Amino acid sequence: MIKVVAPMAGITDADFLNKVIPLGFDVATLGGYSLDAPTIEASRKIIERGRKEFDFPLDEIFSHIEGEVASIKKFNSDVKVSANVRATTPQPIIEVGNINDLDIVEINCHCRQEEILAIGCGQEMLKRPDLGDFISEVVDNVSCEVSVKIRANVDGVDTLKIASIIDDAGVDYLHVDAMKMGVFDADYGLLKEICNNVQIQVIGNNSVNNKLNAQKMIETGVDGFSIARGVISGNLDFNLSDF
Ligand SMILES: Cc1cc2nc3c(=O)[nH]c(=O)nc-3n(C[C@H](O)[C@H](O)[C@H](O)COP(=O)(O)O)c2cc1C
């Protein structure tokens, strides 16, 4: 079972990840980072209204990520490092995917902040008619593994169809925030359907903050699970080594 620290903008930097990796994580996710002018501008607007975000200018972001990867590898050489990223075109994502020692580049098709949606990024990517081509272009031009992080149950989006497009695009991981509006638990039924329909590795996400929920997630057939809010305290109430 692959255990992943999920990305949290403004929080999951190398210092934070180095503190929580020893809890037993196999993959540590940096970011999310904005990589081009439109996404960087959107991030700044999000910061202006008081939400946490990483804020790096275009001429620093790539070397910053490289430095963060090196800081994690220095203390946790066995962990895979992933970078969750947002951009309006594949090119900057490809640049991150060729950073030395980065193991996974994760395309963010998940963010739902209105400034990101307004430029067609985050979960709005799920509505792009060329989503498969966008992802394939990244896959074909990077030296590391590729993950795509999606939000499930987005209005007007058929999650199973999207999972199949991502499967066909040749990525290594499909990372699913199995959120369901109005429910304080993951959509385990949908995760099970996704796992039955795709060949690639599925990382399930949402509400893994106790042992019972971790077990329910695993029973859907996922290859791994990720945790965001549950690691902020650095103090989960179960042992990752139990799974
Ligand atoms: C403060 C905060 C920031 C987040 N930032 C990102 C992000 O930058 N990229 C992303 O893909 N998901 C982001 N997420 C979503 C989490 O990775 C995760 O999908 C979500 O919180 C559900 O998982 P959980 O129940 O384990 O927290 C963020 C979540 C929180 C709470």
The ligand as an SDF file (V2000), in Angstrom:
LIG
                    3D

 31 33  0  0  0  0  0  0  0  0999 V2000
   -5.0670   23.9750    3.3030 C   0  0  0  0  0  0  0  0  0  0  0  0
   -5.1990   23.0170    2.1510 C   0  0  0  0  0  0  0  0  0  0  0  0
   -4.5200   23.2680    0.9650 C   0  0  0  0  0  0  0  0  0  0  0  0
   -4.6270   22.3960   -0.1260 C   0  0  0  0  0  0  0  0  0  0  0  0
   -3.9000   22.6250   -1.2560 N   0  0  0  0  0  0  0  0  0  0  0  0
   -3.9330   21.7180   -2.2790 C   0  0  0  0  0  0  0  0  0  0  0  0
   -3.1030   21.8940   -3.4300 C   0  0  0  0  0  0  0  0  0  0  0  0
   -2.3320   22.8520   -3.5390 O   0  0  0  0  0  0  0  0  0  0  0  0
   -3.1690   20.9550   -4.4210 N   0  0  0  0  0  0  0  0  0  0  0  0
   -4.0140   19.8710   -4.3350 C   0  0  0  0  0  0  0  0  0  0  0  0
   -4.0410   19.0470   -5.2680 O   0  0  0  0  0  0  0  0  0  0  0  0
   -4.7860   19.6750   -3.2520 N   0  0  0  0  0  0  0  0  0  0  0  0
   -4.7650   20.5640   -2.2270 C   0  0  0  0  0  0  0  0  0  0  0  0
   -5.5330   20.3590   -1.1130 N   0  0  0  0  0  0  0  0  0  0  0  0
   -6.4260   19.1910   -1.0490 C   0  0  0  0  0  0  0  0  0  0  0  0
   -5.7920   18.0250   -0.2800 C   0  0  0  0  0  0  0  0  0  0  0  0
   -4.6110   17.5560   -0.9220 O   0  0  0  0  0  0  0  0  0  0  0  0
   -6.8080   16.8750   -0.1570 C   0  0  0  0  0  0  0  0  0  0  0  0
   -7.1770   16.4660   -1.4530 O   0  0  0  0  0  0  0  0  0  0  0  0
   -8.0700   17.2400    0.6230 C   0  0  0  0  0  0  0  0  0  0  0  0
   -7.7720   18.0220    1.7710 O   0  0  0  0  0  0  0  0  0  0  0  0
   -8.8410   15.9890    1.0770 C   0  0  0  0  0  0  0  0  0  0  0  0
   -7.9740   15.0970    1.7650 O   0  0  0  0  0  0  0  0  0  0  0  0
   -7.9290   14.9870    3.3840 P   0  0  0  0  0  0  0  0  0  0  0  0
   -9.3230   14.5900    3.8260 O   0  0  0  0  0  0  0  0  0  0  0  0
   -6.8960   13.9630    3.6970 O   0  0  0  0  0  0  0  0  0  0  0  0
   -7.5840   16.3510    3.9030 O   0  0  0  0  0  0  0  0  0  0  0  0
   -5.4530   21.2480   -0.0230 C   0  0  0  0  0  0  0  0  0  0  0  0
   -6.1400   21.0010    1.1750 C   0  0  0  0  0  0  0  0  0  0  0  0
   -6.0070   21.8570    2.2540 C   0  0  0  0  0  0  0  0  0  0  0  0
   -6.7450   21.5450    3.5270 C   0  0  0  0  0  0  0  0  0  0  0  0
  1  2  1  0
  2  3  1  0
  2 30  2  0
  3  4  2  0
  4  5  1  0
  4 28  1  0
  5  6  2  0
  6  7  1  0
  6 13  1  0
  7  8  2  0
  7  9  1  0
  9 10  1  0
 10 11  2  0
 10 12  1  0
 12 13  2  0
 13 14  1  0
 14 15  1  0
 14 28  1  0
 15 16  1  0
 16 17  1  0
 16 18  1  0
 18 19  1  0
 18 20  1  0
 20 21  1  0
 20 22  1  0
 22 23  1  0
 23 24  1  0
 24 25  2  0
 24 26  1  0
 24 27  1  0
 28 29  2  0
 29 30  1  0
 30 31  1  0
M  END
$$$$
